Amino acid sequence: MSKRFRLLSVGRGMPAPIRELVDDYGGRLKRYGGFELIEIAEGRRQGKESDATRRKAMEDEAQRIQAKMDRRVWVALDRTGKGLDSEKWAQQLGRWQEDGQRDIGLIIGGPDGLTQPLLQKCPFRLGLGAMTFPHMLVRVMVLEQLYRSMTILDGVPYHR
């Protein structure tokens, strides 16, 4: 089962421990077809933030994200997204595979999330629960769940 994953994530640079985990899970995913991380520059937020400043930063980020989007299935990570357990997420990936879609993209927004127009371009919204997580840690969580899902679909005894 060959899949190519692309992760678009707002924010640049990662602390060494996060980089090691991203590299580890990214390497594991390459066995299943491929993985690419594209870091997107965060929109400018300076001084005392207003709603207009945040909106402008989100729009700038959305533009940069859309420039990297291609014809694959896109999944937006969003606090209002659908919460799935690992098996259900694996089933969703399997359905896309059955439908002939082997290229999957995931988007992690900036500190203020993703714009509505960008969310509307993503046929699937995935939620990680009601808690707020650091964006760098979300990268690792998403990659681990992608790898876990691929092992579930492949029958590899990683998931318990």
URURHU-V352226 format. One record per run of one state. SS is the DSSP state (a for helix, b for strand, c for the rest). FROM is the first residue (numbers start at 1). TO is the last residue. If there is no record, write none. Layout:
# URURHU-V352226
ss->(SS SS)
from->(FROM FROM)
to->(TO TO)
This chain:
# URURHU-V352226
ss->(c b c a c b c a c b c a c b c b c b c a c b c a c)
from->(1 4 11 16 31 35 41 51 69 73 84 86 99 103 109 110 111 113 114 116 121 124 128 135 155)
to->(3 10 15 30 34 40 50 68 72 83 85 98 102 108 109 110 112 113 115 120 123 127 134 154 160)
